[in-house]
Amino acid sequence: MNDHQRANHHQPPPDWLQPLLGRLGTARTEDFTQLRTPERGGRESAVLVLLGEDAVTGPDVLVLQRAATLRNHAGQPAFPGGAADPEDADVAATALREANEEVGLDPASVTLLAQLPRLWIPVSEFVVTPVLAWWHAPHPVDSREPAEVAHVARLPIAELVEPENRVRVRHPSGWVGPAFSVRGMLVWGFTAGVLAALLEMGGWSRPWPTGRLVDLPPIGAWPAPSAGTDGVDESALR
């Protein structure tokens, strides 16, 4: 039995996930991004959107922070994932393999739920398929490759939807998008866009001041991730 088959053993997701799963049945690319996915070209890749639940902090999502020295997406929070390998059976296999390589995730602890629409990331020319999964048997995870992954965290949904933790960021290129300031991490870009859409679809999002616009700081100016609940200091984002 391979890792993909082991991960696909059915474990019913909790009730709080049902509204999201129902909504994903009609999800379109336009629900996640304004960028059109090219019909041809681009490097196929996948990320694992892993939803779990902690006894104290409630539902959460697994996010990692890429090392500041990487050539692409340096220092940026992201879902576990990466480019497809020829031996990967499908996008779910890619997402599970990458999550195992990056943070030591056991595929047997995961129940696959749905594939989201293929999304285009022009800066790296990746065509990314987010794979939604339920972490039915959570276990400790951490960076397996410090040169690639600097930090791993389970971010509580309750903190992601807290209005004080939401901002919009402006990239030096002029791009503007949603962001989350949670536990010392500034989650922005592709990952924040997917998270924002899923929070809306799941009915978890709360009204927040969308007029809060801050400039994205240089990588070296980003605050260090923490295990606490302190948000990013807004003065560091200006």
C-alpha positions as CSV (number, residue, x, y, z in Angstrom):
1,M,0.0,0.0,0.0
2,N,1.5,3.4,-1.0
3,D,1.3,6.6,1.0
4,H,-1.6,7.9,-1.2
5,Q,-3.7,4.8,-0.5
6,R,-2.9,4.9,3.2
7,A,-4.0,8.5,3.4
8,N,-7.2,7.9,1.6
9,H,-8.7,5.6,4.3
10,H,-12.0,7.2,5.0
11,Q,-12.3,9.1,8.3
12,P,-15.5,11.1,8.4
13,P,-14.7,14.8,8.8
14,P,-16.3,16.7,11.7
15,D,-19.6,18.6,11.4
16,W,-17.9,22.0,11.3
17,L,-16.3,21.1,7.9
18,Q,-19.6,20.1,6.2
19,P,-20.6,23.6,5.0
20,L,-17.3,24.1,3.4
21,L,-17.4,20.7,1.7
22,G,-20.9,21.4,0.4
23,R,-19.8,24.8,-1.0
24,L,-16.7,23.3,-2.8
25,G,-19.0,21.3,-5.0
26,T,-19.6,24.5,-7.0
27,A,-16.2,26.2,-6.5
28,R,-14.7,27.9,-9.6
29,T,-11.2,29.3,-10.2
30,E,-12.8,32.8,-10.0
31,D,-13.7,32.1,-6.3
32,F,-10.0,32.0,-5.5
33,T,-8.2,34.4,-7.9
34,Q,-8.7,36.9,-10.7
35,L,-5.9,35.3,-12.7
36,R,-6.9,32.9,-15.5
37,T,-5.1,29.6,-15.4
38,P,-3.5,28.9,-18.8
39,E,-4.7,25.9,-20.7
40,R,-1.2,24.9,-21.5
41,G,2.2,25.5,-20.0
42,G,3.3,26.1,-16.4
43,R,4.8,23.6,-14.0
44,E,2.3,21.3,-12.4
45,S,2.3,21.4,-8.6
46,A,0.1,20.8,-5.6
47,V,-0.2,22.1,-2.0
48,L,-1.9,20.4,1.0
49,V,-4.5,22.5,2.8
50,L,-4.6,20.5,5.9
51,L,-7.4,21.3,8.4
52,G,-7.2,19.8,11.9
53,E,-8.6,20.5,15.3
54,D,-6.9,21.1,18.6
55,A,-8.6,20.4,22.0
56,V,-7.8,23.8,23.3
57,T,-7.7,26.2,20.3
58,G,-10.2,24.5,18.0
59,P,-10.1,24.1,14.2
60,D,-6.8,25.0,12.6
61,V,-4.7,24.8,9.4
62,L,-1.1,23.7,8.9
63,V,1.2,26.4,7.5
64,L,4.9,26.6,7.1
65,Q,7.3,29.5,6.5
66,R,9.8,29.2,3.8
67,A,13.5,30.0,4.5
68,A,14.5,33.6,3.7
69,T,17.4,32.3,1.5
70,L,15.3,30.5,-1.1
71,R,15.3,31.8,-4.7
72,N,11.5,31.7,-5.0
73,H,9.0,32.7,-2.4
74,A,11.7,33.4,0.1
75,G,10.5,33.9,3.7
76,Q,6.8,33.5,2.7
77,P,4.3,31.5,4.7
78,A,2.8,28.7,2.5
79,F,0.9,25.4,2.6
80,P,3.1,22.3,2.4
81,G,3.6,21.4,-1.3
82,G,5.7,21.8,-4.4
83,A,6.2,20.6,-7.9
84,A,5.0,17.2,-9.2
85,D,7.5,14.4,-9.7
86,P,7.1,11.9,-12.6
87,E,6.4,9.1,-10.1
88,D,3.5,10.9,-8.4
89,A,0.2,9.2,-9.2
90,D,-1.8,12.4,-9.1
91,V,-1.9,15.9,-7.4
92,A,-2.9,14.4,-4.1
93,A,0.2,12.2,-4.1
94,T,2.3,15.2,-4.9
95,A,0.8,17.2,-2.0
96,L,1.3,14.3,0.5
97,R,4.8,13.5,-0.6
98,E,5.9,17.2,-0.3
99,A,4.3,17.5,3.1
100,N,6.1,14.4,4.3
101,E,9.4,15.7,2.9
102,E,9.0,19.2,4.3
103,V,7.5,18.7,7.7
104,G,7.4,14.9,8.3
105,L,3.6,14.6,7.9
106,D,2.5,10.9,8.1
107,P,0.1,10.3,5.1
108,A,-1.8,7.8,7.2
109,S,-2.9,10.6,9.5
110,V,-4.7,12.4,6.7
111,T,-8.1,11.9,5.0
112,L,-8.3,13.5,1.6
113,L,-11.5,15.5,1.0
114,A,-11.4,17.5,-2.2
115,Q,-9.3,19.0,-5.0
116,L,-9.8,22.8,-5.5
117,P,-9.5,24.4,-8.9
118,R,-6.1,24.6,-10.6
119,L,-4.6,28.1,-9.9
120,W,-1.9,30.1,-11.7
121,I,1.1,31.7,-10.0
122,P,2.8,33.9,-12.6
123,V,5.9,34.8,-10.6
124,S,7.1,31.2,-10.5
125,E,5.0,29.8,-13.5
126,F,3.4,27.2,-11.3
127,V,0.0,25.7,-11.9
128,V,-1.1,24.8,-8.4
129,T,-3.8,22.4,-7.3
130,P,-4.7,22.9,-3.6
131,V,-5.7,19.5,-2.1
132,L,-8.1,19.9,0.9
133,A,-7.7,17.3,3.7
134,W,-8.8,16.4,7.2
135,W,-6.0,15.7,9.7
136,H,-7.9,13.0,11.6
137,A,-4.8,11.9,13.6
138,P,-2.6,14.9,14.3
139,H,1.0,14.3,15.4
140,P,4.0,16.6,15.9
141,V,5.5,18.1,12.8
142,D,8.6,20.2,12.2
143,S,11.0,21.3,9.5
144,R,12.8,18.5,7.9
145,E,14.9,20.8,5.7
146,P,15.9,24.0,7.6
147,A,17.4,25.3,4.4
148,E,14.0,25.3,2.9
149,V,11.5,25.5,5.8
150,A,12.2,27.9,8.7
151,H,9.1,27.3,10.8
152,V,5.9,25.2,11.0
153,A,2.7,26.2,12.7
154,R,-0.9,25.2,13.2
155,L,-2.9,28.4,12.9
156,P,-6.3,28.4,14.6
157,I,-9.2,29.4,12.4
158,A,-10.6,31.5,15.3
159,E,-7.4,33.7,15.1
160,L,-7.4,33.9,11.3
161,V,-10.9,35.3,11.3
162,E,-10.3,37.8,14.1
163,P,-10.8,41.2,12.5
164,E,-7.8,42.7,14.2
165,N,-5.6,40.0,12.6
166,R,-6.7,40.8,9.0
167,V,-5.1,43.4,6.7
168,R,-4.5,43.9,3.0
169,V,-0.9,44.2,1.9
170,R,0.6,46.0,-1.1
171,H,3.6,44.4,-2.7
172,P,6.4,46.7,-4.2
173,S,5.1,45.6,-7.6
174,G,1.8,47.2,-6.9
175,W,-0.1,44.0,-6.3
176,V,-2.6,44.2,-3.4
177,G,-4.1,41.2,-1.7
178,P,-5.5,39.8,1.7
179,A,-3.2,38.9,4.5
180,F,-3.4,37.5,8.0
181,S,-1.2,38.6,11.0
182,V,-1.3,35.6,13.3
183,R,1.2,34.2,15.8
184,G,4.1,36.3,14.5
185,M,3.5,35.2,10.9
186,L,2.4,37.5,8.1
187,V,0.5,35.2,5.8
188,W,0.0,36.8,2.4
189,G,0.1,36.1,-1.4
190,F,-1.3,32.8,-2.8
191,T,-1.7,31.2,0.6
192,A,-3.7,34.1,2.1
193,G,-5.9,34.2,-1.0
194,V,-6.8,30.6,-0.8
195,L,-7.4,30.8,3.0
196,A,-9.6,33.9,2.6
197,A,-11.7,32.2,0.0
198,L,-12.1,29.0,2.2
199,L,-13.0,31.0,5.3
200,E,-15.8,32.7,3.3
201,M,-17.0,29.4,1.8
202,G,-17.0,27.7,5.2
203,G,-19.1,30.5,6.7
204,W,-16.3,31.2,9.3
205,S,-15.2,34.6,8.1
206,R,-16.2,37.7,10.2
207,P,-16.5,41.3,9.0
208,W,-13.2,43.1,9.1
209,P,-11.9,46.6,8.0
210,T,-10.9,45.9,4.4
211,G,-9.6,49.4,4.2
212,R,-6.5,48.5,6.3
213,L,-3.8,48.6,3.7
214,V,-0.1,48.2,4.6
215,D,3.0,47.9,2.5
216,L,4.7,44.5,2.5
217,P,8.0,44.9,4.4
218,P,11.4,43.6,3.1
219,I,12.0,40.0,4.1
220,G,14.6,40.9,6.6
221,A,12.2,43.2,8.4
222,W,9.5,40.6,9.0
223,P,9.0,39.7,12.6
224,A,10.2,36.2,13.8
225,P,7.4,33.6,14.0
226,S,6.3,32.8,17.6
227,A,4.3,30.1,19.3
228,G,2.2,32.7,21.0
229,T,-0.9,34.6,19.9
230,D,0.8,38.0,19.4
231,G,0.1,39.5,16.0
232,V,2.5,41.2,13.7
233,D,3.4,44.7,14.9
234,E,1.7,47.0,12.4
235,S,4.5,49.5,12.7
236,A,6.7,46.8,11.1
237,L,4.4,46.6,8.1
238,R,4.4,50.3,7.1
